[in-house]
Amino acid sequence: MPIPLPIPSSPGPWSVPGSPLLPRLTMEPTLSREGVFDGAWWPRSTHLLAELPDLVTALGAHLGRIVRVGLDTPAWDGVPRSVVVDGVMVRINRFDGSDATISVTRGFQDHFLLLVVPPDTPPATAAAAMTGASATGNHTPAAELLID
């Protein structure tokens, strides 16, 4: 069963007054890797340098040290070759073709694939897409998960 999401109209568990915003992230709870996606991320903007460090920090707390991410560069503003997060350099691999995913690597070629929900997605659509992508054994393509 996926990690519960807040009611779409609520600020969510990622919003605590007076605190930094937490990344809007859900993960398949068993990490069984039986589905297409291992979770979903709903960034607040397309500014990678503003969004990626918090994602890497959150994932690192659950998965261990993140060493690389792979993403579709046209979907993002200002994509560097690497970023330093909590004193660790994280390399950024660029690929074209799927702005709705991000690949995260820990250790030596241990990959996790996350659905990326576009920042301007309506909350109800985002919640449904994130729930679908973080369901154990999910096999729904990104394009179908993101249909409004």
ABEGO torsion letter per residue (X at the ends): XBBBBBBAABAEAABBBGBBBBBBBBBBAAGAGABABAEBBBBABABAAAAAAAAAAAAAAAAEBBABBBBBAAABBGBBABBBBGGBBBBBBBBBGBAABBBBBBEBGBBBBBBBBBAABBAAAAAAAAAAAABBGBABBAAAAABX
